Amino acid sequence: MLGLWTPTKERIQTTLMYEFTNIVNKKHSDVKNVYDWSINEPNQFWSLLWDYLKIKGTKGERIYVPHKNGQYLPQAQFFVDSQLNISKIFSN
């Protein structure tokens, strides 16, 4: 059953998610499903997302740190060594 609204193919192709998915597929040609890849390779996924979003700062060494009980979310930590320059972020 279709939902109340379904975007056109043209509209889908103008989204940032579509653009990011294409970048993932170009850099990692073996990725069949971006969602599965983000779960299976969280360091690569989050690092690429940081780059794609052009975050002004330093990622640091540890991109993804799983919770001590092994849970992915919400207890995991991301970019724990990162440093952001708030003045540069807000000045643009």
N, C-alpha and C positions, 0 to 999 in steps of 0.2 A: 504494500500500500504506500502510495506517495504521500508526503507531508503536505501541509497547506501551501507551501511554497518551495520550489526547487530552483536554484539559480541556473542560469543558462551557462553553457560551456564557456562562452565568451566572458561572462562575469567571473566564473571560477578562475579563469586564466589571468585575471587582473589582481588576484589577491596576493598578499605577502606570503601566505602559507604555500600557495602554488609555486611562487618564486623560490622559496626556501627549499621545497621538495625537489625542484629541478637542480638546485645547487648541490643538494645531497647526492642526487643521482649522478651528477657529473663527476663529483669527487670520489664517490664510492659506487662504482657501477654494479657492484654485487648486491646492493641494497634493493630488496624487493618491496619492503614495507617500512616506511620511515618510523612509524610507531614502534614496531618490533625492534628496529635498529636502535631507537632511543632507549629502549629498556635493556637490550643486550649489550650495547656499547655506550653507556652513559657519558663517559669521558669524552669520546669523540663527538657525540651529539651536542653536549652542552658547550664544548669548545667551539664547534662550528657555529652554533647559535650566537655565542658571544661575538664572534667575528662578523657574522651576518648583520647583527644589530649595531655593529660599529660602536660598541661600548667604549667610552673613553676611560682607560685605566689599564691596569696590569692584571692579567688573569691569575697569576701565581702558579705554584706547582700543583696544588691539589684542586682539581676541577670538581670531582665528585667523590664524596666520602660517605659510604653506606653507614647506616646506623649500626651500632654494635650487635643488634639482634638480626641484622641482615635485611631489614625492610628497606625497600626502595624509597617510598614516600609514605608519610610526610616527614619521617624522622631523619632522612638523609640530609647531608649538608652539601652545598654547592659553592664553589669559588671561595673557600675558606681563607685562602692566602691572597685574595684579590685586593687591589687598592684602587679606589676611585678618586678622581680629582673633581670634587663637586663644583669648584669654581669654573673649571673648563666645561663641565656638563651644562651648567646653567648659563654660561656666557654665549653659547651658540644658539 
